[in-house]
Amino acid sequence: MINLDYKSSVPIYEQLINEIIRLKALGAISGNESLPSVRTLAMKLSINPNTVQRAYKWLEEQGIIYIAKGKGTFLADDEESEKAAKNVIKNNFLSAAKKANSLGLTKEELIEIIKNL
């Protein structure tokens, strides 16, 4: 299930990207599985279809999904898509760690937090 926070400062299309990658990482959606059409997902989430299109376009450019003309949008199932998804997760983590560091958490405190996961 895709969860969006409409009050968040994170743009909806970025949240959608992160949610699809999260579902892939959790195994909730698997490789070559069909994703909802742009219109269907937009209606289900009550968002603009252009927002879904933007997220799908970015995911396609990263190799995480692929579009089969006339058939739909699918989650890619190969080593490259796995690497791309992990890179997005790593970049999100790095951004969060940098923000926490800039707000006063030391590297040692961040490491301690990670160790306690």
C-alpha positions in Angstrom: 0.0 0.0 0.0 1.3 3.4 -1.0 1.2 6.0 1.8 1.5 9.6 1.1 1.8 12.5 3.6 0.0 15.4 2.0 1.2 17.8 4.8 4.9 16.9 4.3 7.4 19.3 2.8 8.6 16.5 0.6 7.0 16.8 -2.9 4.3 14.2 -3.6 6.1 12.8 -6.6 9.2 12.1 -4.4 7.1 10.4 -1.8 5.6 8.3 -4.5 9.0 7.3 -5.8 10.2 6.4 -2.3 7.0 4.4 -1.6 7.4 2.3 -4.8 11.1 1.7 -3.9 10.1 0.8 -0.4 7.5 -1.7 -1.6 10.1 -3.2 -3.9 12.6 -3.5 -1.0 10.0 -5.1 1.2 9.0 -7.6 -1.5 5.4 -6.3 -1.5 5.8 -5.9 -5.2 8.0 -8.1 -7.2 9.9 -7.9 -10.5 7.9 -7.8 -13.7 4.7 -7.1 -11.6 2.3 -4.7 -13.2 1.9 -1.3 -11.6 -1.3 0.7 -11.7 -1.8 3.0 -14.7 -1.1 6.7 -14.2 -4.8 7.5 -14.2 -5.7 4.7 -11.8 -3.0 5.5 -9.3 -3.8 9.2 -9.5 -7.4 8.6 -8.8 -6.7 6.1 -6.0 -4.3 8.5 -4.3 -6.3 11.7 -5.1 -3.4 13.3 -6.8 -2.8 14.9 -10.2 -2.0 12.4 -13.0 1.0 14.6 -13.9 2.5 13.9 -10.5 2.2 10.1 -11.1 3.6 10.5 -14.6 6.6 12.5 -13.2 7.4 9.8 -10.6 7.0 7.0 -13.2 9.2 8.9 -15.7 12.0 9.3 -13.0 11.7 5.6 -12.0 11.9 4.6 -15.6 15.0 6.8 -16.2 16.7 5.1 -13.2 15.8 1.6 -14.6 13.6 0.7 -11.7 10.4 0.3 -13.8 9.8 -0.2 -17.5 6.9 0.7 -19.7 5.7 -1.8 -22.3 3.7 0.2 -24.9 0.1 -1.0 -24.9 0.6 -3.3 -22.0 1.4 -1.1 -19.0 4.1 -0.2 -16.5 6.1 -2.9 -14.7 8.6 -3.2 -12.0 12.0 -4.1 -13.4 13.4 -7.4 -12.3 17.2 -7.4 -12.9 20.4 -6.6 -11.1 20.6 -3.0 -12.5 17.1 -2.1 -11.2 18.1 -3.5 -7.8 21.3 -1.4 -7.8 19.3 1.7 -8.8 16.8 1.2 -6.0 19.5 0.7 -3.5 21.3 3.8 -4.7 18.1 5.8 -4.1 17.8 4.4 -0.6 21.5 5.2 0.1 21.1 8.8 -1.2 18.0 9.3 0.9 19.8 8.0 4.0 22.9 10.2 3.3 20.7 13.2 3.0 18.9 12.4 6.3 22.3 11.9 8.0 23.7 15.1 6.7 20.6 17.0 7.8 20.8 15.4 11.3 24.5 16.3 11.4 23.8 19.9 10.5 21.2 20.0 13.2 23.7 19.0 15.9 24.0 15.2 15.9 27.6 14.1 15.8 28.9 11.4 13.6 29.4 9.2 16.6 25.8 9.7 17.7 24.6 8.8 14.2 26.7 5.7 14.2 25.3 4.8 17.7 21.8 5.2 16.3 22.6 2.9 13.4 24.2 0.3 15.7 21.0 0.2 17.7 18.7 -0.6 14.7 
